[in-house]
Amino acid sequence: MTPSGSVASFDETMMGSALALASKIVGTTSPNPWVGAILVDSDGEAFEGATEPPPGRHAEIVALDALKQAGKSSEGATLYVTLEPCSHYGRTPPCVNSIIDAGIKRVVIAMQDPDPKVNGSGIKALEDANIDVEVGTLTAEVQELLMPYIKHRVLGMPWVTLKLAVSVDGRIAASDGSSKWITGEVARKDVHLMRSRSDVIIVGAGTVRSDDPQLTVRLGTRVSAPLETQEESEMSETPETPEIGYAGYTKGTTNTGDTRGGRFPSGSDYEVVGLHSDDHPEKSESDDRKIHQPLRIVLGRIPQGARVLPAREYDGDITDLLKGLAEEGYMSVLVEGGSAVAHEFHNAGMIDRYILYMAPVLFGGDDARPMFSGPGVQSMHELWRGQFVEITPMGDDIKVSIEPKERTWWH
């Protein structure tokens, strides 16, 4: 059934609110999708829900529980949710069962879930229970937000973003390797926001040796991501936070592909330094005081005492690395350089989005380090051509986002 104009307008407003809820939790829910939900009861009162970090509740259940806690009835309510409700048992029971049992009369869904375990079965279960289901409200906006999840479920690979801070003449460091700082504070804080929305950060050993970065999220606010926690009181609002301390970590070296650090390809040479597990930590009363950090991976050997620790070391094929991360449930990877690593990922065709923080500075010569280190195309017809998807002022700098012109793996 196609809703009338006034109903369609209200549907878009409610779905927009659900989308806003989902956008706030990006990076906190892997391997589950980040979903927002709004439940409107028969009196017109709205209740919010967003997916909790595993093994927590899905968005629909959070909204239902909020309604129940308010002492309201869900009979005849309308549910707005950004992704098709699940219909299978995982860490939690199927959401469609709770929706049906609650007596909800109408469910508005932004997009069908591409996960083969769902893929329309949730919609069918709701329709079989005589619930009015509408699919397609703000679909494009929700798809854009869920692209890492979609790629993970469709291709079995994580979404990869390459981030570089560059001068106007396309250089990322001086000839001596120094790069602090090309961009200003506004751009650097935006990088921390991007890290907070990523599952994994990858950097080359050369960058670790030259810059000794921490690669942590330092926003001064509560941020949740898959692994490595620390108390919020240790965080600073500025990128110049002192070194962070960690506790309870183990260190081990192996080349068998069998470690607590995750499933890497057999025969790969890597070292795991840090606390890793197949599942997220159990939720506790102290979770609201914790900042969760993305997993950090260094391509090559990590110098002793480097501030990036705890981290994983990896020496092998990057395609195998990404496949292994996807198998562990990691959906979004942020590559932070340097130029050799950027070239390796670009040349392998593994980058889904290029983000350049461009500063109005010039190195003024060819001895400064370029964005990519390695052989490029030999003629103009071989040029890689993309499209600008965002150009945003960042203080004195600009943020330029570029993607391939087509995503052949998704319509």
N, C-alpha and C positions, 0 to 999 in steps of 0.2 A: 504493500500500500504506500502510495506517495503522500507525504504529509502536506497539509495546506500551507499557504504562505506564512501565516502567523506562527503555526506550529514549527515549520522549518526554520524560521528565524530564531525561535526560542531554542530549538534543538542545537543550532549553531552556537548560540550563546553558552549553553550548558556544556557543549563539547569543548568550546574554547576554554572554559574553566577547568575541565578535566585535563585538557592538553597542558595548561599552565601547571597543574599539579604534577603531571608526569615530567615536565621539563625541569622541575626542581630536584628530582631524584636521579637524574642521569648519572651513571657511574656508581650507584649504590646497590644495585639489585642483581648483578650478574651472578649466575648464568641465566637469571630470569629477565624478562623484558621490563622496562620501566613504564608503568601503566598508571593512568589517572582515572578516577571514577567520580561521578556525581549521582547521588540517589535523591530523587525528588518525590516526596510522599504525596498522598492525595490532597493534602492541605496546601501544597506548593512550597513546603519547607525543604531546603536542600542540605544534604549531608555529604561530606567529602571523604575520599579515600585515595591512597596512593600505595603502590607496592612497597612492602617493607623489605629490608635486607634479609636474605635467606637465613634461617628457615621460617621467616615471618609470613604474615598474611598477604594475600593478593589484594589489589586495590578494591575489588568489588566487596570482599569480605570486610575490609576496613570500613567502607561506607555503610554496609549493613550493620556492623557492630555499633557504629556511631549513632545510627538511627535507633537501635535497640536501647542504647544507653540513655538516649533522650526520652525513652518511654513512649516512642511513637510506633505506629503500625506500618509495616511494609506492604500490606494488602493494597493492590491497585497502584503501586508506585511505578515510576519510570526510572530506569537505570541508564545513565550515559557512561560509556566506557571507551577508552581509546583503542583497545585491542579486543578481539573476540575472546570471550571467557573460555577458560580451559575446560576440557571435558575428560581429562585423564588423571590418574593418580600419579603424583610426583612426591615432592616434599610435603605437599598439602593435598587434601581431597579436591575433586573437581569443583570449580566455582559454579558451574551450571546447576549442580544439585542444590546448592544453597540458594541460588536465584529462584529456581522452581519452587522449592519448599517455602520461600519467603512470600509467595503470592504476588510477585512483581508481574505487572500486566504488559509492560512494554520495555524493550531493550534497544537502545540506539548505540550502534557500534561504528567506530570510524573506519576500521579496516579488518579484514579477515586475517587470522593468524597464519603466517606461512610455515610454521612449524609442522612437519609431517604428522606429529602426534595430535594435532588439532585440525588445521586446514579445512575449516567448514563444519567439523563435527559438533563443535559447541553451538554454532548457529542452528544446526539441524535439531539438536537436542532441545533447544529452547522452542523452536517452532513446533516440534512434536508435542510439546507440553502446552500448546495453544497460546504461546506468548507472542505478541506482535513484535517482530524484529525488523529494524531498519539498519541497513549497512551503507555507509558512504558519506557520512557527515564529516567534513574537514579531513578527508582521506589523505590528500596530498601533504598537508601540514604534519599529520601524524606519521606518515611514511618517512618524511624527512627527519623527524626526531628519532625514529626507530631504525634508521638505516644500518647501524652496526648490528642490531639484533637480526634484521632481515638478512643481511649478508651472511651472518653466522649460521642461520637456519637454512638458507638456500644453498650456499656454497661450502659450508663447513669451514669457513675462514673468518678471521677477525677483520674489522674495518680498520684501515691503516691511514693515519694522518701524519704527514711530514711537516714539522714546524721548524722554521729557520728565521733568525733575526739577521736582516741583510741591510747593507748600505745601498744607496741609489745606484752605485756602479756594480751591484751584484756580488759583493764580497761579505763573508761572514766572520773573518778574523784577520788580524794583521799578519805580516810575514813571520813574526815571532810566535804566532799561535794565540796571542791574547785577543779576547773578545768582550771583556767587561768594561763598559756596557755599550753596545751599539744603539740599543733602544732605551727609551725612558721608562720611568717608574710605572706609568699607566699601562704600557704594553707588557711589562714584566708581570704586573699583577694579573693581567688577562691570561698570561701563560699558566699561572697557578690555578685559575678557574678552569682552564682547559685540562690541566692535569687532574683536577678533582673529578672530571667527567670521563676519565680514561681508566681502563682496567690495568694497563701495562704501559711502562715507559721504557723505550729502548734507546741506548746511546752507545757510541763507539768508545773503545778503551783510550783512543787518542784524546778525545774530549775530556775523559776522566783525568787523564794525566795532565792536560794543559789547564783545565778550568777547575778541577776538583769540585764538581757540582754535587749538591745533595739530591736533586731531583725529587724533592718532597713537595707536598701541598702545604702552602703557608698562606692562609687566607684570614686567619683570626676569627673564623666562624666554624660551626660544626659541618664537617664534610664527611661523607661515608664513601668508601671504595673498598675493593676486595680484601686487601691484606695489610699486615703490619700496622699495629695501632700504637697510639701514644696519647698521653693526657693533653687535653686542650690547653691547660695552663702553660704548657711548654711552647705554645705556638705564638708567633708574632704576626702582625698585620703587614709587615714589610718583607721583601724578598731577602733581606740581609739577616735572616734569623740565624742565631748561633747554632752550632752543631747539635743535632737531636740525639738523645740517648734512647736505646732500645734494650729490652730485657727479655730473657727467656728464649734466646735463639740458639740454633744448632748449626754446626758447620760440617759439611761432608763433601767428598769428591768422588765422582764415579763417571764411567763412560759406558755404562750398561743400559742407560735409559730407564732404570728402575730406582726412583728415589722418592722420598716424601715431597720433594719439591715439584713433582709433577711428571707427566709422561712426555719425555723428549725422545726423539728418534734413537734407536739403538745404534751404538757406535759413535754417537756425537760426543765431543769432548767438551764438558762444561763442568762448572762447580756451582754448587748451591750454597749460598751463605744467607741464612735468615730463616724465619719461621714460615713454613708453607704447609697447606693442607688442601685436600680435595674439596672440602666444604668451607663455607665462611664460619667464623667463630660463632659460637652460640650467643644469642642475644641475652644480655643481663641488665640488671638495674643500672649499672654504671655506663651503659652504652652511650647515653646522652653526653657523657663527659669525654668521649673518645673521638679522635680524628683518625680515620682510616686512610692509609696511603696506598697508591697503586703499587703493583709489583714492579720492581726495577730490574732490567736486564742489561748487562754490558757485553757488547760483542768484542771479545778478547779478554785478556787477563786484567784483573783489578789490582792496582797497586795496594800494597799493605797500608792500612790506615786511611784509605780513601773515604771521603765523607758520604759516598753513595751507598756504602754498606749499611744494613744488610741488603744484598742483591744477588742475582744469579749471574754467572758467567756463561757465555755460549760461544762456541767456535764450530761453525758448521753452516749448512745451507739454510738461507733465511726462509725459504719456502717450507722446509721441514720444521723450522722454528715456529712459524705462524700456524701451521697445521697442528702442531703439538699444543700450542696455546689454546687454539679453538677447541681441541679435545678436552682440555681442562675446564672449559666454560668461559674463557676470556673472550670478550667480544669486541673490544676497542683497544687499539694500540696507538700510542703516540711516539713517533720517532723524532728524536731531538738532535740528530746529527752525530758527528760532524760531516764534512763534505764527502769523505769516502763512504760513509754509511748512507748518506743521502743518495749518492750515485748508485750504490748497490741496490737499494730499494726501488729507485726510479727505473734503473735499467732492467730490473726484473718485472716491471709492470705491477708492482704490489701496492702502489699508493692510490688511495681513494680520494684524498683531499690534500692539497698543498696549502699550507698557511704561512704566509710571509709577513713578518713584522718588519716593515720597511721604514728606515730612518732617513732623514734628510742630511746624510753625511756621505763623504766621499773619501775613499782610501787613495784614489788618484794615481794608481799604478797597477801593473800586472803581477806584482810580487805578493799582494795580499791574497788570502785564501778564498777561492771561489765557492759558490754554492755546491757545485758538484765537482768531485775530483776523480777523473777517469776519462776514457774516450767518449766522445759524443757522436752525433750524427755526422755523416760525411757530405751530405748534400741537402738542399732545401726541401726536397720532396720527402725527406725522412723526418722532418720536424715533428715533434710531439705537439699536438694542438689541443688545448683545453678550453674551458670557459670560465669567466669570472662569475662567481656566485655571491660574493660579498666584498665590498670595499668600505671599511669602517675607520673613521679617525680615531686614533689612540693617543691623545695628548698631542705631542709634536710629531708623532709617527702615524702611519696608516697600517691597518691590517687588511691584507689581500688574501682572499680565499679562492682557490682555483680547483676545478674538478675536471676529469675527462668529459668530453662532450656527450658520451653515451655510457650507460650502464647496461652492458649486454646481458647481465645476469638478472635484471629486474625490469619489469615493464613500467 
